[in-house]
Amino acid sequence: MEITTSQKQGRVPVAVFHVQGVVDSASYQEFSRRVRAQVEAGAEYLLLDLADVSYMSSAGIRSLNELALLMRGKFAHDEKSKMSNRVKLLSPQERVLDVLKISGVDLVFEIHANLEAAVASF
């Protein structure tokens, strides 16, 4: 798995994580560590680009759930902000999207098909 990050400016600055490869038991901790580091460095709005993720195991789903809990706790004081407004997913491949739907992750995170629409949604 490889992760690169970029910043996109919409109404708010959005940290975009471009994830490539497989998010599974061998890589989910690195995925979680990288995202957590950006949050601890001050990132408030996150977009996870999953277009190049070919497979996500239950460990990958676990890391998404941990991210949801982290953001929910970090921004609990902000009554206007829901966690779903802070973290969104971009362009998962059909196989990964099926896993997200089966596990209910699509009910927690908004999923967008293109970068511009995703950034504008924050």
Steps between C-alpha positions, in 0.01 A plus 500: 500500500616851421351827622566846368332812628401827345302804602197627310335830573125521490286685751744348751844342458468126433780248559479242222651156558571315174516134601639235264509124533348281766372608843510180705645354819853568375441867418207638699715618791713712267183637341361591844831649614531725194144631525524550876826696457326744264211544743741561787684753280176696463313354202127536563353388167615174344434342163615141452559431131444126460505486118825302500414269790450157347399322822391596852473235768319517832819654641459788255138540608621504860739785421212699347293439814791614716526815290130566548540467877809723501325776308180468701698544822722781370208710378237402758496861626383628160124444506460616138750249369426134447784255452355420158570860402867465598603177323385386157597225258583542133458261207532154652528221244189284468654215700594735785165679481324165546701440819418851625129441440494151653672631814278811524788744454302674225250602771775670701703672227382689194638344182570722199581413140721798410755716675348840427157402629652340808708808590201729436286289736698597810 
